[in-house]
């Protein structure tokens, strides 16, 4: 019998190897559709490996970071695949952030290269530390002018075309594929590290929840790629070899979205509840030739009226709600249409591939019906926060990931979110962390104290409202505060109302009691 040691295998079961497989098995099948243009699986695989070879020649290697400041289009997908093919980490950036916010993220992840849309180049140039990035590849550019003491940028198509596709190397499933930045309660963004295995398990979750068992489905993406909802909702298509339609980002136009659903033959779609309200309100919706098989929603609660409208507009489609967070890749709970109305307000049941508990502050399980924090274990959980060992240790205290969601569970296993231990506002599907906004407002020279709460809003679900005390004899208007925050904070995070008060309500320990502010806000019936 041989006594030779078994080899330590590196696995290649992830989206780059999937793309290579689809390129061989179904080369001419559409992988991506964007503005009427098709990228086949053969083209996607070949172009991604060309870009990987080009980046490698610029010194990008395993463990490096490649940032992406782009809109939704095929070049984003190519860039992620290319970076991951080298064992590098793709870091999607939100183009909605202010230059100072982007500067914090770039300083934290220190990318060796960045891929940026030509129309977003002015935003990148406004970031104080952007000049330190050695390789800047610009999508949509045809030349590479010098920019003062900054290095000349590389035009994407010229950069890619100069190289032959590299051979796909072995990349471990446990290596980090993505760093997705999400604001923390301290007001500083945290980079959530997601491995290839995390995303593979997310794909299996979607395949099960959406019943995507072959390559016939046409997914449709309206969520931006810098949200985990973007990549998380299409990773199943990448695994099974289906087609993804990348809808242009911008103001949500329900008629244009329905036109695209019809034109592209979309079968699996995701929208936040506010977007579904707009879609279902279209007067000609019953006259459309739609192929929708799965209509899914998440990121914010859906009302009884929204769910009924979806059922009436799409009676033959399976309605699926998904719940989770970036750190869990993101889905942890699924609510299917047959349960949506009888379990109104629930986020569904935890998925089978993840362990969960609902615990008190001492990590004791609470009884059915009692409120506790939901904690998780499983293969979709983040590897931790980039360069933040203390925050990672806190998140995994006791060997379970602490979600920050305070929930209760009924005797059928359905979960309701009661509150968020992490102080957060959800506005139009965007997460706004109160601490981050409070830190920015507090920097105004006339602000003495500030507390931010979420106010219910018919259009956005919630909007941020700042309760402020000012220095004696001083005054402050919402317009002045908005001007002050310009360039410091993304527009969707800025307060939509400013309420000046003599003092903030506090408990005996000196902590601001936000429930009191919320009650006062509701009693006064204020609107932005």
C-alpha positions in Angstrom: 0.0 0.0 0.0 1.3 3.4 -0.9 2.1 5.8 2.0 2.3 8.9 -0.2 0.6 11.9 1.3 -2.6 13.0 -0.5 -2.2 16.3 -2.4 -3.7 19.4 -0.9 -6.2 20.3 -3.5 -7.2 23.8 -4.4 -10.8 23.9 -5.6 -12.1 25.9 -8.6 -15.8 25.7 -8.0 -16.7 29.3 -8.3 -18.0 31.8 -10.8 -14.8 32.1 -12.9 -14.6 28.3 -13.4 -18.4 28.3 -14.0 -17.9 30.9 -16.8 -15.2 28.7 -18.4 -17.5 25.7 -18.2 -20.4 27.6 -19.7 -18.1 28.9 -22.4 -17.3 25.3 -23.4 -20.8 23.9 -23.0 -23.0 26.7 -24.2 -20.6 29.2 -25.9 -23.2 31.1 -27.9 -25.8 31.3 -25.2 -26.3 34.9 -23.8 -24.7 35.4 -20.5 -25.4 39.1 -20.2 -27.8 41.5 -21.9 -27.3 45.3 -21.6 -29.1 48.0 -23.6 -29.9 45.5 -26.3 -26.4 44.2 -26.6 -25.5 40.5 -25.9 -22.4 39.1 -24.3 -22.2 35.3 -24.8 -20.6 33.0 -22.3 -17.7 32.5 -24.7 -17.2 36.2 -24.9 -17.5 36.8 -21.2 -15.0 34.1 -20.3 -12.5 35.1 -23.0 -12.7 38.9 -22.2 -12.4 38.3 -18.5 -9.2 36.2 -18.9 -7.8 38.9 -21.3 -8.3 41.5 -18.6 -6.8 39.2 -16.0 -3.7 38.8 -18.1 -3.5 42.6 -18.5 -3.9 43.2 -14.8 -1.3 40.5 -14.0 1.2 42.3 -16.3 0.6 45.5 -14.2 1.5 43.5 -11.0 -1.9 42.6 -9.7 -1.6 39.3 -7.9 -3.3 37.0 -5.4 -4.4 38.8 -2.3 -4.4 42.3 -3.9 -7.5 44.4 -4.1 -9.1 45.7 -7.4 -11.6 48.4 -6.8 -14.6 49.0 -9.1 -16.3 52.4 -9.4 -18.9 51.7 -12.1 -22.5 51.5 -13.1 -24.2 48.2 -13.9 -23.0 46.8 -17.2 -21.0 43.8 -18.5 -17.6 45.5 -17.9 -18.3 45.3 -14.2 -18.8 41.5 -14.4 -15.8 41.1 -16.5 -13.7 43.0 -14.0 -14.9 41.0 -11.0 -14.2 37.7 -12.9 -10.8 39.0 -14.0 -9.7 40.1 -10.5 -10.9 36.8 -8.9 -9.1 34.8 -11.7 -5.9 36.2 -10.2 -6.9 35.4 -6.6 -7.4 39.1 -6.1 -10.3 40.6 -4.3 -12.9 42.7 -6.1 -14.1 45.8 -4.2 -17.2 47.4 -5.6 -17.6 51.0 -4.6 -20.8 53.1 -4.4 -20.8 56.0 -6.9 -23.4 57.6 -4.6 -20.9 58.3 -1.9 -19.2 61.6 -1.4 -15.4 62.0 -2.2 -14.5 62.0 1.5 -16.4 58.8 2.0 -14.8 57.1 -0.9 -11.4 58.3 0.4 -11.9 56.4 3.7 -12.7 53.2 1.8 -9.8 53.5 -0.6 -7.4 54.2 2.4 -8.8 51.1 4.1 -8.6 48.6 1.3 -5.5 50.1 -0.5 -6.3 48.8 -4.0 -3.5 48.2 -6.5 -5.8 48.9 -9.4 -9.2 50.5 -10.0 -11.7 50.1 -12.9 -13.8 53.2 -13.3 -16.5 54.5 -15.8 -15.4 57.5 -17.8 -18.4 59.4 -16.5 -17.4 58.7 -12.9 -13.7 59.8 -13.4 -14.4 63.3 -12.1 -15.7 61.7 -8.8 -12.6 59.6 -8.5 -10.4 62.6 -9.2 -12.1 64.4 -6.3 -11.1 61.7 -3.9 -8.0 63.0 -2.0 -6.0 59.7 -2.0 -7.0 58.4 -5.5 -3.6 59.4 -7.0 -1.9 56.7 -5.0 -3.6 53.9 -7.0 -1.0 52.7 -9.5 -3.3 51.3 -12.2 -6.5 53.2 -13.3 -8.5 51.5 -16.1 -11.3 53.6 -17.6 -14.3 52.1 -19.3 -15.6 54.2 -22.2 -12.3 56.1 -22.7 -10.4 56.1 -26.0 -7.2 57.9 -24.8 -5.0 58.3 -21.8 -4.2 61.9 -21.1 -1.8 63.0 -18.4 -3.5 64.6 -15.4 -1.0 66.7 -13.6 1.2 64.6 -11.4 -1.3 61.7 -11.6 -0.4 58.7 -13.8 -2.1 58.4 -17.2 -5.1 56.1 -17.1 -5.5 53.1 -19.3 -8.4 52.8 -21.7 -10.3 49.6 -20.9 -10.7 48.2 -24.4 -7.2 49.0 -25.5 -5.8 47.6 -22.3 -7.7 44.4 -22.7 -7.1 43.9 -26.4 -3.3 43.9 -26.0 -3.3 40.5 -24.2 -4.3 36.9 -24.9 -6.5 35.2 -22.4 -4.5 33.7 -19.5 -5.0 30.1 -18.3 -7.4 30.0 -15.4 -5.3 29.0 -12.3 -6.5 27.1 -9.3 -8.1 29.4 -6.7 -9.2 28.1 -3.3 -12.9 28.3 -2.5 -11.9 29.8 0.9 -10.0 32.7 -0.6 -11.7 36.1 -0.5 -13.6 37.0 -3.6 -15.3 40.3 -2.6 -14.9 43.0 -0.1 -18.3 44.7 0.2 -18.3 47.9 2.2 -21.2 48.6 4.5 -21.4 51.5 7.0 -20.9 50.5 10.6 -22.6 51.9 13.7 -19.4 53.7 14.5 -19.8 55.8 11.4 -16.8 54.3 9.6 -17.4 51.8 6.7 -16.4 48.2 7.3 -15.3 45.9 4.5 -17.2 42.6 4.7 -15.0 39.8 3.3 -16.9 37.2 1.3 -15.2 34.1 0.0 -15.9 32.1 -3.2 -17.5 29.5 -1.1 -19.8 32.1 0.5 -21.1 33.1 -2.9 -21.4 29.5 -4.1 -23.7 28.8 -1.1 -25.6 32.0 -1.8 -26.2 30.7 -5.4 -27.5 27.4 -4.0 -29.8 29.3 -1.7 -31.3 31.2 -4.6 -31.5 28.1 -6.8 -33.6 26.5 -4.1 -35.7 29.5 -3.2 -36.4 30.6 -6.8 -36.5 27.0 -8.2 -33.8 27.8 -10.8 -32.9 24.3 -11.9 -31.7 24.9 -15.4 -30.3 27.6 -17.7 -33.6 28.7 -19.1 -34.3 31.5 -16.7 -33.7 35.1 -17.6 -32.7 37.1 -14.5 -33.3 40.9 -14.4 -31.1 43.2 -12.3 -32.2 46.7 -11.1 -30.2 46.7 -7.9 -26.7 48.3 -8.1 -23.7 46.0 -8.1 -22.2 47.8 -5.1 -25.0 46.3 -3.0 -24.8 42.6 -2.1 -28.4 42.4 -3.4 -26.9 43.0 -6.9 -24.3 40.2 -7.1 -26.2 38.1 -4.6 -29.3 38.0 -6.8 -27.6 37.0 -10.0 -24.9 34.6 -8.8 -27.4 31.7 -9.3 -27.6 32.6 -13.0 -23.8 32.5 -13.2 -23.8 29.0 -11.6 -26.5 27.4 -13.8 -25.6 29.3 -17.0 -28.7 31.4 -17.3 -28.9 34.9 -18.8 -28.8 38.1 -16.7 -30.3 41.4 -18.1 -28.5 44.4 -16.6 -30.9 47.3 -16.5 -29.4 50.8 -16.6 -29.2 52.5 -13.2 -30.9 55.8 -12.6 -34.3 57.1 -11.4 -36.7 54.1 -11.2 -39.1 54.2 -14.1 -41.7 51.5 -13.7 -42.9 51.8 -17.3 -39.4 51.4 -18.7 -38.8 48.4 -16.4 -42.0 46.7 -17.6 -41.0 47.5 -21.2 -37.7 45.8 -20.5 -39.3 42.8 -18.8 -41.5 42.3 -21.8 -38.7 42.9 -24.4 -36.1 40.7 -22.7 -38.5 37.9 -21.6 -37.5 38.3 -17.9 -38.5 35.4 -15.7 -36.8 36.0 -12.3 -36.9 39.6 -11.0 -36.2 41.4 -7.7 -37.4 44.8 -6.5 -37.8 46.6 -3.2 -41.5 47.0 -2.1 -41.6 50.7 -3.1 -40.6 49.7 -6.6 -43.3 47.0 -6.7 -45.9 49.6 -5.7 -45.0 51.7 -8.7 -44.9 48.7 -11.1 -48.3 47.3 -10.0 -49.9 50.8 -10.3 -49.2 50.9 -14.1 -52.6 51.0 -15.9 -51.6 48.7 -18.7 -50.0 46.0 -16.7 -52.7 43.4 -17.4 -52.2 43.9 -21.2 -48.5 43.1 -21.2 -47.0 39.9 -22.5 -44.9 39.1 -19.5 -43.0 35.9 -18.7 -42.4 36.5 -15.0 -42.1 33.3 -13.0 -40.6 34.6 -9.8 -41.3 38.0 -8.3 -39.1 38.6 -5.3 -38.7 41.5 -2.9 -36.7 42.4 0.2 -34.5 45.2 1.8 -37.6 46.7 3.4 -41.0 45.4 4.7 -43.9 45.0 2.3 -47.4 46.1 3.3 -50.6 44.0 3.0 -51.6 46.4 0.1 -48.3 45.8 -1.7 -48.5 42.0 -1.4 -52.2 42.0 -2.6 -51.3 44.3 -5.5 -48.4 42.0 -6.6 -50.7 39.0 -6.4 -53.4 40.7 -8.5 -50.9 42.0 -11.1 -48.9 38.7 -11.4 -51.3 35.9 -10.4 -49.2 33.1 -11.9 -45.9 34.1 -10.5 -44.3 32.8 -7.3 -43.9 35.6 -4.8 -40.7 35.2 -2.7 -39.4 37.5 0.0 -35.7 37.3 1.0 -34.1 38.7 4.2 -30.5 38.9 5.3 -27.5 41.2 5.3 -24.1 41.7 3.6 -22.3 39.6 6.2 -24.5 36.5 5.3 -24.0 36.7 1.5 -26.9 37.9 2.1 -29.9 35.6 2.4 -30.8 34.0 5.8 -34.6 33.8 5.7 -37.1 33.2 2.9 -40.8 33.9 2.9 -42.8 32.3 0.1 -45.9 33.7 -1.4 -48.4 31.2 0.0 -47.3 32.4 3.5 -46.9 36.1 2.8 -50.4 37.2 3.8 -51.1 34.8 6.7 -47.7 35.7 8.1 -47.8 39.4 7.3 -44.7 41.2 8.5 -42.6 38.1 8.8 -39.3 37.7 7.0 -39.9 34.0 6.7 -38.1 30.9 7.9 -34.3 30.6 8.1 -32.8 28.7 5.2 -31.8 25.0 5.7 -28.1 25.6 5.0 -27.6 28.0 7.9 -27.9 27.3 11.7 -29.7 30.0 13.8 -30.6 30.7 17.4 -32.5 33.5 19.0 -30.7 34.5 22.2 -30.6 36.9 25.1 -27.7 39.1 26.1 -26.1 36.1 27.8 -26.4 33.8 24.8 -29.3 31.8 26.3 -32.0 30.7 23.9 -35.3 32.5 24.4 -38.7 30.9 24.3 -41.0 30.9 21.3 -42.6 34.3 21.1 -40.0 36.1 23.1 -37.6 38.7 21.7 -33.9 38.1 21.3 -31.1 38.6 18.9 -30.9 36.1 16.0 -27.4 34.7 15.6 -26.1 32.4 12.8 -23.5 29.8 11.9 -23.0 28.3 8.4 -21.2 28.4 5.1 -22.6 31.7 3.9 -21.1 33.7 6.8 -18.5 36.4 6.2 -14.8 35.6 6.9 -14.8 38.8 8.9 -14.2 42.5 8.5 -11.2 43.6 6.4 -8.4 44.8 8.7 -10.8 44.9 11.7 -10.0 42.0 14.0 -11.7 43.6 17.1 -14.9 44.2 15.2 -14.7 40.7 13.8 -14.2 39.1 17.2 -17.2 41.1 18.6 -19.4 40.0 15.7 -18.6 36.3 16.3 -18.6 36.4 20.1 -19.6 33.0 21.5 -18.9 31.3 18.2 -22.0 32.7 16.5 -22.4 35.6 14.1 -24.4 38.4 15.8 -26.8 39.9 13.3 -27.9 42.9 15.3 -31.5 42.0 14.5 -33.9 41.6 17.4 -36.5 39.1 16.4 -39.2 36.8 17.7 -40.2 33.4 16.3 -43.6 31.7 16.2 -44.4 28.0 16.8 -44.1 27.3 13.0 -40.6 28.8 12.8 -41.5 32.1 11.1 -39.4 35.1 12.2 -40.4 38.7 12.7 -37.9 41.5 13.1 -39.0 43.6 16.1 -36.1 46.1 16.1 -32.6 46.6 15.1 -29.9 46.5 17.7 -27.8 48.3 15.1 -29.4 51.7 14.8 -30.3 51.8 11.1 -32.8 53.5 8.8 -33.9 51.8 5.5 -34.8 54.4 2.9 -35.8 53.2 -0.5 -33.8 50.0 0.1 -30.7 51.9 1.1 -29.2 51.4 4.6 -28.6 54.6 6.5 -26.7 54.3 9.8 -27.7 56.9 12.4 -24.3 57.0 14.0 -22.6 57.9 10.7 -25.1 60.7 10.0 -24.9 62.0 13.6 -21.1 62.2 13.3 -21.4 64.2 10.1 -24.0 66.6 11.5 -22.2 67.1 14.8 -19.2 68.5 12.9 -21.2 71.6 12.0 -19.9 74.4 14.2 -23.3 75.5 15.5 -24.5 72.0 16.4 -24.2 71.1 20.0 -26.0 67.8 20.1 -27.7 65.6 17.5 -29.9 62.5 17.4 -31.1 61.0 14.2 -34.3 58.9 13.8 -36.2 57.4 10.9 -39.5 58.9 10.0 -42.1 56.8 8.1 -42.4 58.1 4.5 -45.0 57.0 1.9 -42.5 57.0 -0.9 -39.2 55.9 0.6 -40.4 53.8 3.6 -38.3 55.9 6.0 -36.3 59.1 5.8 -33.7 60.4 8.2 -34.6 63.3 10.5 -32.1 65.1 12.7 -33.1 66.4 16.1 -30.5 69.0 17.0 -29.6 71.4 19.8 -27.6 74.4 18.8 -25.2 76.7 20.6 -26.9 79.4 22.8 -28.2 82.2 20.7 -27.5 80.3 17.4 -29.9 79.2 14.7 -29.6 76.6 11.9 -31.8 75.8 8.9 -32.1 72.5 6.9 -30.7 74.3 3.9 -27.6 75.4 5.7 -27.1 71.9 7.1 -27.6 70.3 3.7 -25.0 72.7 2.2 -22.6 71.8 5.0 -23.0 68.1 4.3 -22.5 68.4 0.6 -19.3 66.5 -0.3 -19.2 65.0 3.2 -22.1 62.6 2.9 -24.1 61.0 0.1 -27.3 62.8 -0.7 -29.6 59.9 0.2 -28.1 59.9 3.7 -28.6 63.6 4.5 -31.5 64.6 6.8 -34.8 65.3 5.1 -36.0 67.4 8.0 -34.3 69.3 10.8 -36.0 69.8 14.2 -34.4 72.2 16.7 -35.0 71.3 20.3 -33.9 72.8 23.6 -32.6 69.4 24.8 -32.6 65.7 23.8 -34.5 63.2 26.0 -32.1 61.1 28.0 -32.3 58.2 30.5 -30.7 58.0 33.9 -27.5 56.8 32.3 -27.3 59.9 30.0 -28.2 58.0 26.8 -30.5 59.6 24.3 -33.9 57.8 24.4 -34.8 57.6 20.7 -38.2 56.0 21.2 -39.3 59.2 23.0 -38.1 61.2 19.9 -40.0 58.8 17.6 -43.2 59.2 19.7 -42.9 63.0 19.7 -42.2 63.0 16.0 -45.3 60.9 15.3 -47.5 63.0 17.6 -46.6 66.2 15.9 -47.4 64.5 12.5 -44.4 66.1 10.9 -43.7 65.5 7.2 -40.5 66.4 5.3 
